[in-house]
Amino acid sequence: MLNIQEIKTLEEIKTKTPSIISLYLNCDQRVRTPEQIRITLKNLSKEIEAKADKRTLSKIKDYIKLRLKPGTRGLAFFVCPKIDLWKIYEVPRAFFNQVVCDTSPYTRPLIKLLDEFERYCVVVLDKEKARVFTVYLGEIEERKDVFSLPKFPGKHDQGGWRQARMQRHTEVHITRLINSIAKQIFSFFRKNNFDRLIIAGSKEVLPEFEKNIHSYLKQRLAGKFLTEMFMPLKHFLDQSLKIEEQVERQKESELVSKLKESIGRAKGVTGLGKVLSAAQRKELQTLLVLIGFRRKGKVCDDCGFISIIPQLKVCPYCKEKMKEAEDVIERLLEVALEQDAKVEFVKDNKDLEKMGNIGAILRF
């Protein structure tokens, strides 16, 4: 799992000459076809071959063709044949396409990703025990160092007052268990500072547990689901990602509302033409694009100017010849990421659709 310690370990790798290649690729298959990804890699091939070899480039191509997962939006390769370095990270956020060759891995995009991405804590419990997981960058990890729980009282097969007494002991135990889990998960939060909480478990204990969690954690509660303790990791990951998707849709809706407010204060623009103008002035702070939105246009390979004017033949800035582009949105995304702007893809939002499928909140 990608974390800050992993990045620190990467940064410790050194060579005497600039021979470590750091390759970042935008592999977001919601807006980019496999062919577009291959073309991007082809455009970067000369830089890769100059410091590595054709075999390394071939391995990268094979990985993208055969092993790229559907949910991957960003790929980071760190390779150096001289020291047998071959590290790959697949993440659910797009990167700006670039190759950097140096004496150590270029990790700034990964550090930025860790800073922005939300970490989820998932607590699963029943009447006897509890489990806790962290879900981060599309991966799940069980933490077995969090809880120290009271033992469940032994069962009694005799009836009468002894059985009633046992029932009371069981109820007291469940209350103690819930209180203990609630306190320990808050302690875990104070040490690890996760962004959002998901709770899950049996219907007998889940409502009571929700009442007992600390007010700070209630503010971070993203969702809940019914489940059994014995379910496999993939089940907990799938359920958590469903909730994460719902949170993402809510965030998108809030961003579109913020965009509408920004327009009223002259701090936002909508429509591809105005967004391209803002990108040219390097004013992009947050770019919002409706998933599936594509537009043909023209680009200048020399200075990066993008246009949707069909008649434009020469770049107005550097006077170089403009080239046809099947999708200027792809080039715009690269410009936004290069400007360190946030890029948010929005799914099925009627408001953004009415605003031209695209908009931007500006820096100034």
C-alpha positions in Angstrom: 0.0 0.0 0.0 1.3 3.4 -1.0 2.2 5.5 2.1 4.6 8.1 3.3 7.1 5.5 4.5 7.0 3.9 1.1 7.9 7.2 -0.5 10.7 7.8 2.0 12.1 4.4 1.1 12.0 5.4 -2.6 13.8 8.7 -1.9 16.7 6.8 -0.3 17.5 5.1 -3.6 20.4 7.0 -5.2 22.7 6.6 -8.2 25.9 8.5 -9.1 24.6 9.6 -12.5 21.1 10.6 -13.6 19.8 7.1 -14.6 16.6 6.7 -12.5 13.5 7.2 -14.6 10.3 8.4 -13.0 7.4 8.1 -15.4 3.9 9.4 -14.6 1.0 8.6 -16.9 -2.6 9.8 -17.0 -4.5 6.4 -17.5 -8.0 7.6 -16.6 -10.1 5.3 -18.8 -13.2 7.3 -18.1 -11.9 10.0 -20.4 -9.0 8.4 -22.2 -9.0 5.4 -24.6 -6.3 2.7 -24.5 -5.1 4.1 -27.8 -4.7 7.6 -26.3 -2.7 6.1 -23.4 -0.4 4.3 -25.9 0.1 7.4 -28.0 1.1 9.4 -24.8 3.6 6.7 -24.0 4.9 6.7 -27.6 5.5 10.5 -27.3 7.5 10.0 -24.1 9.5 7.0 -25.5 12.5 8.9 -26.7 13.1 10.3 -23.2 12.8 6.8 -21.7 15.1 5.1 -24.2 17.7 7.8 -23.8 18.3 6.8 -20.2 17.2 3.2 -20.2 16.8 0.8 -23.1 14.2 -0.7 -25.5 13.7 -3.6 -23.2 12.6 -1.3 -20.3 10.2 0.5 -22.6 8.8 -2.8 -23.9 8.1 -3.9 -20.3 6.3 -0.7 -19.6 4.2 -1.1 -22.7 3.4 -4.7 -21.8 2.3 -3.7 -18.3 -0.1 -1.1 -19.7 -1.5 -3.5 -22.3 -1.9 -6.6 -20.2 -2.1 -5.6 -16.5 -3.6 -2.1 -16.2 -6.7 -2.3 -14.0 -10.0 -0.7 -15.0 -10.2 1.6 -12.0 -6.6 2.9 -12.3 -6.4 6.6 -13.2 -2.8 7.3 -12.6 0.4 5.1 -13.1 3.8 5.8 -11.7 6.8 3.9 -12.8 10.3 4.1 -11.2 12.8 2.2 -13.2 16.6 1.9 -13.5 18.1 -1.2 -15.2 21.6 -0.4 -13.7 20.4 -1.1 -10.1 17.5 -3.4 -11.0 14.8 -0.9 -9.9 11.3 -1.7 -11.1 8.5 -0.1 -9.0 5.0 0.5 -10.1 2.1 2.3 -8.4 -1.5 2.3 -9.7 -3.7 5.0 -8.1 -7.2 6.2 -8.4 -6.1 9.8 -9.4 -4.8 11.1 -12.7 -1.2 12.3 -13.0 0.3 14.9 -15.4 2.1 12.9 -18.1 5.9 13.4 -17.6 9.3 11.7 -17.5 12.0 12.8 -15.1 15.5 11.3 -15.1 17.6 12.0 -12.1 19.9 10.5 -9.5 16.9 9.7 -7.3 13.2 9.0 -7.9 11.0 12.1 -8.5 8.3 11.7 -5.9 6.6 15.1 -5.7 3.4 13.9 -7.5 3.0 11.0 -5.1 3.4 13.2 -2.1 0.8 15.6 -3.4 -1.5 12.6 -4.0 -1.1 11.4 -0.4 -1.8 14.9 0.9 -5.1 15.2 -1.0 -6.6 11.7 -0.9 -9.0 10.8 1.9 -8.3 7.9 4.3 -11.2 5.8 5.5 -11.5 3.8 8.7 -13.9 0.9 8.7 -15.1 -0.6 12.0 -17.0 -3.9 11.9 -18.5 -5.4 15.1 -21.0 -7.8 16.5 -21.9 -8.9 20.1 -18.6 -10.5 20.8 -15.8 -8.8 18.9 -14.7 -6.2 16.4 -12.4 -5.6 13.4 -10.9 -2.4 12.0 -9.6 -1.7 8.5 -8.1 1.3 6.7 -9.2 1.9 3.1 -7.0 4.1 1.1 -6.2 4.7 -2.6 -8.5 1.8 -3.4 -6.8 -0.7 -1.2 -7.8 -2.2 2.2 -5.6 -3.2 5.2 -6.8 -4.9 8.4 -5.3 -3.4 11.6 -5.0 -6.0 14.3 -3.2 -3.7 16.8 -6.2 -1.5 17.7 -8.5 -3.3 20.1 -8.2 -5.0 23.5 -11.7 -6.2 24.2 -13.4 -7.7 27.2 -14.0 -11.5 27.0 -17.5 -12.7 26.2 -19.2 -14.5 29.2 -19.4 -18.3 28.9 -22.7 -19.8 27.8 -25.0 -21.6 30.3 -27.3 -24.4 29.3 -29.5 -24.3 32.5 -32.8 -22.5 32.6 -34.7 -20.6 35.2 -33.1 -17.7 37.2 -29.6 -18.8 36.2 -30.5 -18.3 32.5 -32.0 -14.9 33.2 -28.9 -13.9 35.2 -26.8 -15.0 32.2 -28.9 -12.9 29.9 -28.4 -9.8 32.1 -24.6 -10.5 32.1 -24.7 -10.8 28.3 -26.5 -7.4 28.0 -24.0 -5.8 30.3 -21.1 -7.3 28.4 -22.4 -6.0 25.0 -22.8 -2.5 26.5 -19.2 -2.7 27.9 -18.0 -4.0 24.5 -19.6 -1.1 22.6 -18.3 1.5 25.0 -14.8 0.0 24.8 -14.8 -0.2 21.0 -16.0 3.4 20.8 -13.3 4.7 23.1 -10.5 2.7 21.4 -11.5 3.8 17.9 -11.4 7.4 19.0 -7.9 6.8 20.4 -7.0 5.2 17.0 -8.3 8.4 15.3 -6.2 10.7 17.5 -3.1 8.7 16.6 -3.8 8.2 12.9 -6.2 11.1 12.0 -8.2 9.3 9.3 -10.6 11.5 7.2 -13.8 9.5 7.2 -15.4 6.7 9.2 -17.6 3.8 8.1 -19.3 1.5 10.6 -20.6 -2.0 9.9 -21.9 -5.1 11.6 -25.0 -6.8 13.0 -28.3 -4.9 13.3 -28.3 -5.7 17.1 -25.3 -3.6 17.9 -24.8 -1.2 15.0 -27.4 1.5 16.1 -26.1 1.5 19.7 -22.5 1.8 18.5 -23.4 4.7 16.4 -24.9 6.5 19.4 -21.7 5.9 21.4 -19.0 7.1 19.0 -17.3 10.4 19.8 -18.9 13.6 18.4 -15.7 14.2 16.4 -16.2 10.8 14.6 -19.9 11.4 14.1 -18.9 14.4 12.0 -16.7 12.1 9.9 -19.3 9.3 9.6 -19.6 8.6 5.8 -22.0 5.6 6.0 -22.8 2.2 7.4 -23.8 -1.3 6.2 -25.0 -4.6 7.7 -22.6 -7.5 7.5 -21.1 -10.5 9.3 -17.6 -10.6 10.9 -16.4 -13.6 8.9 -16.7 -12.0 5.5 -13.5 -11.8 3.4 -11.5 -8.6 2.9 -12.9 -8.0 -0.6 -16.4 -7.8 0.7 -15.5 -5.1 3.2 -13.5 -3.2 0.5 -16.4 -3.4 -2.1 -18.9 -2.2 0.5 -16.6 0.6 1.6 -15.9 1.7 -2.0 -19.7 1.9 -2.6 -19.9 4.4 0.3 -16.8 6.2 -0.9 -18.5 6.6 -4.4 -21.6 8.1 -2.7 -19.4 10.5 -0.8 -17.6 11.4 -4.1 -20.9 12.1 -5.8 -21.9 14.4 -2.9 -18.6 16.2 -3.1 -19.1 16.7 -6.9 -22.5 18.2 -6.3 -21.1 20.6 -3.7 -18.3 21.6 -6.1 -20.8 22.3 -8.9 -22.7 24.5 -6.4 -19.4 26.2 -5.5 -18.7 26.8 -9.2 -22.1 28.5 -9.6 -21.4 30.7 -6.6 -17.9 31.5 -8.0 -19.4 32.7 -11.3 -21.5 35.2 -9.4 -18.4 36.6 -7.8 -16.4 36.6 -11.1 -14.2 33.8 -9.7 -15.5 31.1 -12.0 -16.1 30.3 -15.7 -18.2 27.8 -17.6 -18.1 26.6 -21.2 -15.1 25.2 -23.0 -14.1 28.5 -24.6 -13.9 30.5 -21.4 -12.2 27.6 -19.6 -9.5 27.4 -22.3 -8.9 31.1 -22.0 -8.5 30.8 -18.2 -6.1 27.9 -18.7 -4.1 30.0 -21.1 -3.8 32.8 -18.4 -2.9 30.0 -15.8 -5.8 30.9 -13.6 -7.2 27.4 -13.0 -7.7 26.3 -9.4 -10.3 23.6 -9.8 -11.4 22.1 -13.2 -14.7 20.3 -13.3 -15.4 18.1 -16.3 -18.5 16.0 -17.0 -17.4 12.4 -17.6 -17.7 11.5 -21.3 -17.3 15.1 -22.5 -15.1 15.3 -25.6 -14.5 18.0 -28.2 -12.4 18.2 -31.4 -10.1 21.2 -31.8 -6.6 22.4 -32.5 -3.4 22.5 -30.5 0.0 24.1 -30.8 2.7 21.6 -30.0 5.3 24.4 -29.6 3.7 26.5 -26.8 0.7 24.3 -25.8 -2.1 26.7 -26.9 -5.5 25.0 -27.3 -8.3 26.3 -29.5 -11.8 25.2 -30.7 -11.9 27.6 -33.6 -11.9 25.4 -36.8 -10.5 28.1 -39.0 -7.5 28.8 -36.9 -4.4 27.6 -38.8 -1.6 29.5 -37.0 -1.0 29.8 -33.2 -1.6 33.5 -32.2 1.2 33.3 -29.7 4.2 31.6 -31.3 3.0 31.6 -34.9 3.6 27.9 -35.3 1.2 25.7 -37.3 -1.9 24.5 -35.3 -2.5 20.7 -35.4 -5.8 18.9 -35.4 -6.7 17.2 -32.1 -9.4 14.6 -31.7 -10.0 15.6 -28.1 -8.8 18.9 -26.7 -10.2 17.9 -23.3 -7.3 15.5 -22.9 -4.8 18.3 -23.6 -6.6 20.6 -21.3 -6.4 18.1 -18.4 -2.6 18.0 -18.9 -2.4 21.8 -18.8 -4.5 21.8 -15.6 -2.3 19.2 -13.9 0.8 21.1 -15.0 -0.6 24.2 -13.3 -1.1 22.2 -10.1 -4.9 22.7 -10.4 -7.3 20.1 -9.0 -9.2 18.1 -11.6 -12.6 16.7 -10.7 -14.6 14.5 -13.1 -18.3 14.8 -12.5 -20.8 12.1 -13.1 -24.4 12.7 -14.4 -24.8 16.2 -13.1 -27.6 18.2 -14.9 -26.4 21.5 -13.6 -22.9 21.1 -15.1 -24.4 19.7 -18.3 -26.4 23.0 -18.7 -23.2 25.0 -18.1 -21.6 23.4 -21.1 -20.2 20.2 -19.5 -17.2 22.0 -18.1 -16.3 24.7 -15.7 -13.5 26.1 -13.6 -13.1 27.8 -10.2 -10.3 30.4 -10.7 -7.3 31.3 -8.5 -7.9 35.0 -8.8 
